[in-house]
Amino acid sequence: MAGDGLARRRVIVHGRVQGVFFRASARQQAAARGVSGSARNRPDGTVEACFEGPPDRVEQLVAWCAEGPEGARVSRVEVIEEEPQGIRGFELG
């Protein structure tokens, strides 16, 4: 099964999160932890990211999203638990 031992979280990050290298920083943070996923800017000014990997590392990334990179001002983070899909790599949209 694709989800054995894996966790998947989709986060919507609100605040000043576009134009501050949030997506690229999320990819770096994920790579450092061996987590797959994606990140994209949404038309409403939020960033949507998805992280999939070992549960503790995914939770570290969710916690990182509450701070973001230097220059970001995160006002809130929505977290949605999803079923792991066995994805590989990290895509920027």
C-alpha distance (Angstrom), angle and dihedral (degrees) to the residues before:
residue distance angle dihedral
M1 . . .
A2 3.80 . .
G3 3.79 93.9 .
D4 3.80 99.9 53.7
G5 3.80 107.3 131.1
L6 3.79 92.2 -9.3
A7 3.78 133.7 112.6
R8 3.80 127.9 -159.8
R9 3.79 126.4 -160.8
R10 3.79 129.8 177.5
V11 3.79 113.9 -157.0
I12 3.78 131.4 -167.9
V13 3.80 109.7 -157.2
H14 3.82 117.6 -156.6
G15 3.79 128.6 -164.0
R16 3.79 131.9 46.8
V17 3.78 94.7 -17.7
Q18 3.81 105.4 129.5
G19 3.79 120.7 81.9
V20 3.82 92.8 22.1
F21 3.84 98.7 91.6
F22 3.80 91.3 -101.9
R23 3.82 94.4 146.3
A24 3.81 95.2 45.6
S25 3.80 90.6 45.9
A26 3.82 90.7 49.7
R27 3.81 89.1 53.1
Q28 3.83 90.7 50.6
Q29 3.81 91.8 47.7
A30 3.82 90.9 48.9
A31 3.81 93.3 47.6
A32 3.81 90.6 50.8
R33 3.81 88.5 56.0
G34 3.80 98.6 40.0
V35 3.81 92.4 -113.7
S36 3.81 125.2 144.9
G37 3.78 126.5 -146.5
S38 3.76 147.3 98.6
A39 3.78 142.4 -96.2
R40 3.78 131.3 -158.9
N41 3.77 140.3 170.0
R42 3.79 114.3 -114.4
P43 3.81 124.2 -145.9
D44 3.83 91.1 -114.6
G45 3.83 92.0 63.9
T46 3.80 96.7 -100.7
V47 3.80 128.0 116.7
E48 3.80 119.0 -127.9
A49 3.79 116.7 -156.9
C50 3.76 133.6 176.0
F51 3.80 123.5 -158.5
E52 3.79 126.9 -169.8
G53 3.78 127.3 178.9
P54 3.80 142.0 75.6
P55 3.83 108.1 -2.1
D56 3.81 96.4 -121.2
R57 3.80 92.8 50.6
V58 3.80 92.8 46.0
E59 3.81 89.3 52.6
Q60 3.82 89.7 50.1
L61 3.81 88.5 56.1
V62 3.80 92.4 47.7
A63 3.83 88.2 52.4
W64 3.83 90.3 47.4
C65 3.82 89.4 55.3
A66 3.81 89.6 63.3
E67 3.82 87.6 64.7
G68 3.80 104.1 25.4
P69 3.79 124.8 -178.8
E70 3.79 125.6 -38.0
G71 3.79 108.4 -70.0
A72 3.80 95.2 31.7
R73 3.79 120.7 115.1
V74 3.78 107.7 -162.2
S75 3.79 114.8 -162.6
R76 3.80 97.6 178.3
V77 3.80 143.8 -16.4
E78 3.79 124.6 -142.5
V79 3.81 112.4 -153.8
I80 3.79 122.8 -159.3
E81 3.80 120.4 -172.9
E82 3.81 113.0 -140.1
E83 3.79 137.5 177.7
P84 3.82 112.2 -94.0
Q85 3.79 113.8 -107.9
G86 3.79 101.1 -167.1
I87 3.81 94.9 -111.3
R88 3.81 123.0 172.1
G89 3.77 130.5 -151.3
F90 3.78 129.3 7.7
E91 3.80 124.5 -86.0
L92 3.77 128.2 -160.4
G93 3.79 116.5 -150.7
